[in-house]
Amino acid sequence: GENVEQHPSTLSVQEGDSAVIKCTYSDSASNYFPWYKQELGKRPQLIIDIRSNVGEKKDQRIAVTLNKTAKHFSLHITETQPEDSAVYFCAASKTGNQFYFGTGTSLTVIP
Amino acid sequence: KAGVTQTPRYLIKTRGQQVTLSCSPISGHRSVSWYQQTPGQGLQFLFEYFSETQRNKGNFPGRFSGRQFSNSRSEMNVSTLELGDSALYLCASSLGTVMLTNYGYTFGSGTRLTVV
């Protein structure tokens, strides 16, 4: 089955700096890659996703890049703010019905 | 539009007992997936139901089972509870195939199960 690895497990950045979280996947058939943000005590929420026919996608301060050849994708958050502090999960799917998640990155934005 | 509702929010059970968790998806969503979330393992896929049929299954023992009703509500059952089953159990609903929509999964708030 699919194996998704996520790095780093923890990340601290100064407010205003950029944060980058990287994930690799093993199944070349995976073609949908969402990112979820989970604040403490809350449910995971989809923040951005990318499909395999696209190399990059942006939504305001958030961007995701995908390298299908290398089988890795990354989340980029620019101009970080304290409210960006949360756990971020990447995921991969080839069916859209079953997802394999990374183990999460705990991001702390220091004011 | 109501979100994904999971009940109960918290449960404490004794080793060896069984437990049933419930998930009501967003109205119109026909797919319900279940995940186990633990600090060390992240989110691990249990199974997915679509139109009352189990469509996908993760690598969990047979003690973990589920079902889906005609109104798309789903239940998950864990028998012969073990200490290692303590986790947050999340369900997520979608229209059926997230890749065909722009909405992805919508997760519920989860049921926190503690086995003592």
Interface residues (C-beta under 8 A of the other chain):
Chain A: G1 Q6 N31 Y32 P34 Y36 K42 R43 P44 Q45 L46 D49 R51 F89 A91 S93 T95 G96 N97 Q98 F99 Y100 F101 G102 T103 G104
Chain B: V4 S31 S33 Y35 G40 Q41 G42 L43 Q44 F45 E48 F50 R55 N56 G58 N59 L90 S94 G96 T97 V98 M99 L100 Y103 G104 Y105 T106 F107 G108 S109 G110
